[in-house]
Amino acid sequence: MKQSTFVRWGLIAFGLVVLTFVIRGSARLLLDERTASILSAPVGVGALLVLCVLSIVAVLSLTGIRPIERDLEEP
């Protein structure tokens, strides 16, 4: 995995977490709390899955099994 791809997926995961709060908060204005939680849960699970994959990639890179490739070559 390239370094820019890793960062991009990290930002996507952060955006999904923020989206979870936005969905839950806006749904609570119109619906009850349980329904709002149910509506925001799939997005939260998606964010959790992305973060788990990124954690595994980071550990594999840290141990040297599968290093993260740099985008720019260092001189």
The first five atom37 places (N, CA, C, CB, O) and aatype in JSON, in Angstrom:
{
  "aatype": [12, 11, 5, 15, 16, 13, 19, 1, 17, 7, 10, 9, 0, 13, 7, 10, 19, 19, 10, 16, 13, 19, 9, 1, 7, 15, 0, 1, 10, 10, 10, 3, 6, 1, 16, 0, 15, 9, 10, 15, 0, 14, 19, 7, 19, 7, 0, 10, 10, 19, 10, 4, 19, 10, 15, 9, 19, 0, 19, 10, 15, 10, 16, 7, 9, 1, 14, 9, 6, 1, 3, 10, 6, 6, 14],
  "atom_mask": [
    [1, 1, 1, 1, 1],
    [1, 1, 1, 1, 1],
    [1, 1, 1, 1, 1],
    [1, 1, 1, 1, 1],
    [1, 1, 1, 1, 1],
    [1, 1, 1, 1, 1],
    [1, 1, 1, 1, 1],
    [1, 1, 1, 1, 1],
    [1, 1, 1, 1, 1],
    [1, 1, 1, 0, 1],
    [1, 1, 1, 1, 1],
    [1, 1, 1, 1, 1],
    [1, 1, 1, 1, 1],
    [1, 1, 1, 1, 1],
    [1, 1, 1, 0, 1],
    [1, 1, 1, 1, 1],
    [1, 1, 1, 1, 1],
    [1, 1, 1, 1, 1],
    [1, 1, 1, 1, 1],
    [1, 1, 1, 1, 1],
    [1, 1, 1, 1, 1],
    [1, 1, 1, 1, 1],
    [1, 1, 1, 1, 1],
    [1, 1, 1, 1, 1],
    [1, 1, 1, 0, 1],
    [1, 1, 1, 1, 1],
    [1, 1, 1, 1, 1],
    [1, 1, 1, 1, 1],
    [1, 1, 1, 1, 1],
    [1, 1, 1, 1, 1],
    [1, 1, 1, 1, 1],
    [1, 1, 1, 1, 1],
    [1, 1, 1, 1, 1],
    [1, 1, 1, 1, 1],
    [1, 1, 1, 1, 1],
    [1, 1, 1, 1, 1],
    [1, 1, 1, 1, 1],
    [1, 1, 1, 1, 1],
    [1, 1, 1, 1, 1],
    [1, 1, 1, 1, 1],
    [1, 1, 1, 1, 1],
    [1, 1, 1, 1, 1],
    [1, 1, 1, 1, 1],
    [1, 1, 1, 0, 1],
    [1, 1, 1, 1, 1],
    [1, 1, 1, 0, 1],
    [1, 1, 1, 1, 1],
    [1, 1, 1, 1, 1],
    [1, 1, 1, 1, 1],
    [1, 1, 1, 1, 1],
    [1, 1, 1, 1, 1],
    [1, 1, 1, 1, 1],
    [1, 1, 1, 1, 1],
    [1, 1, 1, 1, 1],
    [1, 1, 1, 1, 1],
    [1, 1, 1, 1, 1],
    [1, 1, 1, 1, 1],
    [1, 1, 1, 1, 1],
    [1, 1, 1, 1, 1],
    [1, 1, 1, 1, 1],
    [1, 1, 1, 1, 1],
    [1, 1, 1, 1, 1],
    [1, 1, 1, 1, 1],
    [1, 1, 1, 0, 1],
    [1, 1, 1, 1, 1],
    [1, 1, 1, 1, 1],
    [1, 1, 1, 1, 1],
    [1, 1, 1, 1, 1],
    [1, 1, 1, 1, 1],
    [1, 1, 1, 1, 1],
    [1, 1, 1, 1, 1],
    [1, 1, 1, 1, 1],
    [1, 1, 1, 1, 1],
    [1, 1, 1, 1, 1],
    [1, 1, 1, 1, 1]
  ],
  "atom_positions": [
    [[0.85, -1.16, 0.0], [0.0, 0.0, 0.0], [0.9, 1.23, 0.0], [-0.97, -0.01, 1.22], [1.9, 1.28, 0.71]],
    [[0.54, 2.21, -0.79], [1.31, 3.45, -0.83], [0.93, 4.35, 0.34], [1.08, 4.19, -2.17], [-0.15, 4.25, 0.91]],
    [[1.85, 5.23, 0.67], [1.66, 6.12, 1.81], [0.45, 7.04, 1.61], [2.92, 6.96, 2.03], [-0.31, 7.27, 2.54]],
    [[0.28, 7.55, 0.39], [-0.86, 8.45, 0.15], [-2.19, 7.7, 0.24], [-0.72, 9.11, -1.23], [-3.19, 8.26, 0.68]],
    [[-2.2, 6.45, -0.19], [-3.41, 5.63, -0.08], [-3.77, 5.38, 1.38], [-3.23, 4.29, -0.82], [-4.94, 5.43, 1.76]],
    [[-2.74, 5.11, 2.19], [-2.97, 4.89, 3.62], [-3.57, 6.14, 4.26], [-1.65, 4.51, 4.32], [-4.51, 6.04, 5.04]],
    [[-3.02, 7.3, 3.93], [-3.53, 8.56, 4.49], [-4.95, 8.82, 4.0], [-2.61, 9.74, 4.12], [-5.81, 9.26, 4.77]],
    [[-5.2, 8.56, 2.71], [-6.53, 8.78, 2.15], [-7.57, 7.92, 2.88], [-6.54, 8.47, 0.63], [-8.65, 8.4, 3.23]],
    [[-7.26, 6.65, 3.11], [-8.19, 5.77, 3.81], [-8.37, 6.21, 5.27], [-7.7, 4.32, 3.76], [-9.45, 6.05, 5.84]],
    [[-7.33, 6.75, 5.87], [-7.46, 7.29, 7.22], [-8.42, 8.47, 7.27], [0.0, 0.0, 0.0], [-9.22, 8.59, 8.2]],
    [[-8.32, 9.34, 6.27], [-9.25, 10.48, 6.21], [-10.68, 10.02, 5.92], [-8.8, 11.47, 5.14], [-11.63, 10.61, 6.42]],
    [[-10.82, 8.98, 5.11], [-12.15, 8.43, 4.84], [-12.75, 7.87, 6.13], [-12.09, 7.33, 3.75], [-13.94, 8.07, 6.41]],
    [[-11.94, 7.17, 6.91], [-12.44, 6.62, 8.17], [-12.86, 7.73, 9.12], [-11.37, 5.73, 8.84], [-13.89, 7.63, 9.79]],
    [[-12.05, 8.8, 9.18], [-12.41, 9.94, 10.03], [-13.72, 10.57, 9.57], [-11.28, 10.99, 10.03], [-14.57, 10.93, 10.38]],
    [[-13.87, 10.7, 8.25], [-15.11, 11.26, 7.71], [-16.32, 10.39, 8.02], [0.0, 0.0, 0.0], [-17.4, 10.91, 8.3]],
    [[-16.14, 9.08, 7.99], [-17.25, 8.18, 8.33], [-17.64, 8.3, 9.8], [-16.88, 6.73, 8.02], [-18.82, 8.24, 10.13]],
    [[-16.65, 8.48, 10.66], [-16.96, 8.66, 12.08], [-17.75, 9.95, 12.29], [-15.67, 8.68, 12.93], [-18.73, 9.97, 13.04]],
    [[-17.32, 11.02, 11.63], [-18.05, 12.29, 11.74], [-19.45, 12.14, 11.17], [-17.28, 13.42, 11.01], [-20.42, 12.65, 11.74]],
    [[-19.57, 11.44, 10.04], [-20.88, 11.22, 9.43], [-21.8, 10.43, 10.35], [-20.73, 10.49, 8.11], [-23.01, 10.67, 10.37]],
    [[-21.24, 9.51, 11.12], [-22.04, 8.75, 12.09], [-22.68, 9.69, 13.1], [-21.18, 7.7, 12.81], [-23.87, 9.56, 13.41]],
    [[-21.88, 10.64, 13.62], [-22.43, 11.59, 14.59], [-23.46, 12.51, 13.95], [-21.3, 12.41, 15.2], [-24.46, 12.85, 14.59]],
    [[-23.23, 12.92, 12.72], [-24.18, 13.8, 12.04], [-25.51, 13.07, 11.8], [-23.59, 14.29, 10.7], [-26.58, 13.64, 12.02]],
    [[-25.44, 11.83, 11.35], [-26.66, 11.06, 11.11], [-27.43, 10.85, 12.41], [-26.33, 9.7, 10.47], [-28.64, 11.03, 12.48]],
    [[-26.69, 10.47, 13.45], [-27.36, 10.21, 14.72], [-27.98, 11.48, 15.3], [-26.38, 9.6, 15.71], [-29.1, 11.46, 15.81]],
    [[-27.24, 12.58, 15.23], [-27.75, 13.83, 15.78], [-28.94, 14.36, 15.02], [0.0, 0.0, 0.0], [-29.92, 14.8, 15.62]],
    [[-28.87, 14.33, 13.7], [-30.0, 14.84, 12.92], [-31.21, 13.91, 13.0], [-29.58, 15.03, 11.47], [-32.35, 14.38, 12.95]],
    [[-30.97, 12.62, 13.11], [-32.1, 11.69, 13.23], [-32.79, 11.83, 14.59], [-31.62, 10.24, 13.03], [-33.99, 11.59, 14.71]],
    [[-32.02, 12.22, 15.61], [-32.64, 12.4, 16.93], [-33.59, 13.59, 16.96], [-31.57, 12.57, 17.99], [-34.45, 13.68, 17.83]],
    [[-33.43, 14.51, 16.01], [-34.35, 15.65, 15.96], [-35.75, 15.21, 15.52], [-33.81, 16.72, 15.01], [-36.75, 15.79, 15.94]],
    [[-35.8, 14.18, 14.68], [-37.09, 13.74, 14.14], [-37.58, 12.43, 14.72], [-36.99, 13.61, 12.66], [-38.79, 12.2, 14.78]],
    [[-36.67, 11.56, 15.15], [-37.02, 10.21, 15.61], [-36.53, 10.01, 17.04], [-36.41, 9.14, 14.67], [-35.87, 10.87, 17.61]],
    [[-36.87, 8.86, 17.6], [-36.39, 8.58, 18.96], [-34.92, 8.14, 18.91], [-37.27, 7.49, 19.63], [-34.36, 7.9, 17.84]],
    [[-34.32, 8.03, 20.09], [-32.88, 7.77, 20.19], [-32.5, 6.39, 19.66], [-32.42, 7.91, 21.62], [-31.46, 6.23, 19.03]],
    [[-33.33, 5.4, 19.92], [-33.03, 4.03, 19.46], [-33.02, 3.95, 17.94], [-34.07, 3.03, 20.03], [-32.13, 3.32, 17.36]],
    [[-33.98, 4.56, 17.29], [-34.03, 4.56, 15.83], [-32.86, 5.33, 15.24], [-35.36, 5.17, 15.34], [-32.3, 4.92, 14.22]],
    [[-32.48, 6.43, 15.88], [-31.32, 7.2, 15.42], [-30.05, 6.37, 15.52], [-31.18, 8.5, 16.23], [-29.19, 6.43, 14.63]],
    [[-29.91, 5.6, 16.58], [-28.75, 4.72, 16.73], [-28.73, 3.63, 15.66], [-28.73, 4.09, 18.12], [-27.67, 3.3, 15.12]],
    [[-29.89, 3.1, 15.37], [-29.98, 2.05, 14.35], [-29.63, 2.61, 12.97], [-31.4, 1.43, 14.33], [-28.99, 1.93, 12.17]],
    [[-30.03, 3.83, 12.69], [-29.73, 4.44, 11.39], [-28.24, 4.75, 11.24], [-30.54, 5.72, 11.22], [-27.7, 4.66, 10.13]],
    [[-27.57, 5.12, 12.32], [-26.16, 5.48, 12.22], [-25.22, 4.29, 12.37], [-25.83, 6.51, 13.27], [-24.02, 4.41, 12.1]],
    [[-25.73, 3.16, 12.8], [-24.88, 2.0, 13.06], [-24.13, 1.47, 11.82], [-25.71, 0.9, 13.63], [-22.95, 1.17, 11.95]],
    [[-24.75, 1.34, 10.65], [-24.0, 0.81, 9.5], [-22.8, 1.67, 9.11], [-24.92, 0.68, 8.31], [-21.76, 1.14, 8.72]],
    [[-22.94, 2.98, 9.21], [-21.82, 3.86, 8.88], [-20.71, 3.7, 9.92], [-22.29, 5.34, 8.8], [-19.53, 3.71, 9.59]],
    [[-21.09, 3.55, 11.17], [-20.12, 3.33, 12.23], [-19.38, 2.02, 12.08], [0.0, 0.0, 0.0], [-18.18, 1.95, 12.33]],
    [[-20.1, 0.98, 11.68], [-19.46, -0.32, 11.44], [-18.49, -0.23, 10.27], [-20.52, -1.42, 11.18], [-17.41, -0.82, 10.3]],
    [[-18.86, 0.51, 9.24], [-17.96, 0.7, 8.1], [-16.69, 1.42, 8.52], [0.0, 0.0, 0.0], [-15.6, 1.05, 8.09]],
    [[-16.82, 2.44, 9.35], [-15.65, 3.16, 9.85], [-14.77, 2.25, 10.69], [-16.07, 4.38, 10.68], [-13.54, 2.3, 10.61]],
    [[-15.4, 1.41, 11.51], [-14.65, 0.47, 12.33], [-13.87, -0.52, 11.47], [-15.58, -0.27, 13.27], [-12.72, -0.83, 11.78]],
    [[-14.49, -1.02, 10.42], [-13.8, -1.95, 9.54], [-12.6, -1.31, 8.84], [-14.77, -2.5, 8.49], [-11.54, -1.91, 8.74]],
    [[-12.77, -0.08, 8.37], [-11.66, 0.63, 7.73], [-10.53, 0.85, 8.73], [-12.14, 1.98, 7.15], [-9.36, 0.67, 8.38]],
    [[-10.86, 1.23, 9.94], [-9.83, 1.46, 10.96], [-9.12, 0.16, 11.35], [-10.44, 2.1, 12.19], [-7.92, 0.18, 11.61]],
    [[-9.85, -0.95, 11.38], [-9.22, -2.24, 11.68], [-8.23, -2.64, 10.58], [-10.29, -3.34, 11.85], [-7.13, -3.1, 10.88]],
    [[-8.62, -2.46, 9.33], [-7.72, -2.79, 8.22], [-6.49, -1.89, 8.26], [-8.45, -2.65, 6.87], [-5.37, -2.36, 8.05]],
    [[-6.68, -0.61, 8.52], [-5.55, 0.3, 8.6], [-4.63, -0.05, 9.76], [-6.04, 1.73, 8.74], [-3.41, 0.09, 9.65]],
    [[-5.19, -0.5, 10.86], [-4.37, -0.92, 12.0], [-3.54, -2.14, 11.66], [-5.25, -1.21, 13.21], [-2.37, -2.23, 12.02]],
    [[-4.14, -3.08, 10.95], [-3.4, -4.28, 10.55], [-2.28, -3.92, 9.59], [-4.35, -5.31, 9.9], [-1.17, -4.43, 9.71]],
    [[-2.56, -3.04, 8.63], [-1.53, -2.6, 7.68], [-0.41, -1.88, 8.42], [-2.14, -1.67, 6.6], [0.76, -2.07, 8.09]],
    [[-0.74, -1.06, 9.41], [0.28, -0.34, 10.17], [1.16, -1.29, 10.96], [-0.37, 0.67, 11.11], [2.37, -1.1, 11.03]],
    [[0.56, -2.32, 11.57], [1.34, -3.29, 12.33], [2.24, -4.1, 11.4], [0.42, -4.23, 13.12], [3.4, -4.37, 11.72]],
    [[1.71, -4.48, 10.24], [2.53, -5.22, 9.28], [3.69, -4.35, 8.77], [1.67, -5.69, 8.09], [4.79, -4.86, 8.55]],
    [[3.45, -3.08, 8.61], [4.52, -2.18, 8.18], [5.55, -1.97, 9.29], [3.94, -0.83, 7.74], [6.75, -1.91, 9.02]],
    [[5.08, -1.87, 10.51], [5.98, -1.66, 11.65], [6.89, -2.86, 11.87], [5.17, -1.39, 12.91], [8.06, -2.7, 12.22]],
    [[6.36, -4.06, 11.67], [7.17, -5.26, 11.85], [8.05, -5.57, 10.64], [6.28, -6.43, 12.14], [8.94, -6.41, 10.73]],
    [[7.8, -4.89, 9.53], [8.61, -5.1, 8.34], [8.12, -6.21, 7.43], [0.0, 0.0, 0.0], [8.78, -6.53, 6.45]],
    [[6.98, -6.79, 7.73], [6.44, -7.86, 6.9], [5.97, -7.32, 5.57], [5.29, -8.58, 7.62], [6.26, -7.9, 4.52]],
    [[5.25, -6.23, 5.6], [4.77, -5.59, 4.37], [4.88, -4.08, 4.54], [3.29, -6.02, 4.03], [3.93, -3.44, 5.0]],
    [[6.01, -3.5, 4.18], [6.2, -2.06, 4.41], [5.3, -1.2, 3.53], [7.65, -1.69, 4.17], [4.91, -1.6, 2.44]],
    [[5.0, -0.02, 4.04], [4.22, 0.95, 3.28], [5.17, 1.66, 2.33], [3.49, 1.98, 4.23], [6.21, 2.17, 2.75]],
    [[4.82, 1.68, 1.05], [5.67, 2.28, 0.04], [5.56, 3.79, 0.09], [5.31, 1.75, -1.36], [4.48, 4.34, 0.28]],
    [[6.69, 4.45, -0.09], [6.69, 5.91, -0.15], [6.31, 6.36, -1.54], [8.07, 6.49, 0.24], [6.63, 5.7, -2.53]],
    [[5.61, 7.49, -1.63], [5.18, 8.01, -2.93], [6.34, 8.67, -3.66], [4.04, 9.01, -2.75], [6.49, 8.49, -4.87]],
    [[7.14, 9.42, -2.95], [8.27, 10.13, -3.55], [9.56, 9.44, -3.16], [8.29, 11.62, -3.12], [9.74, 9.04, -2.01]],
    [[10.43, 9.31, -4.12], [11.73, 8.71, -3.83], [12.61, 9.72, -3.11], [12.42, 8.22, -5.13], [12.72, 10.87, -3.53]],
    [[13.22, 9.29, -2.03], [14.13, 10.16, -1.29], [15.51, 10.12, -1.92], [14.2, 9.75, 0.2], [15.97, 9.05, -2.33]],
    [[16.17, 11.27, -2.02], [17.5, 11.27, -2.65], [18.57, 10.63, -1.8], [17.92, 12.68, -2.97], [19.73, 10.56, -2.2]]
  ]
}
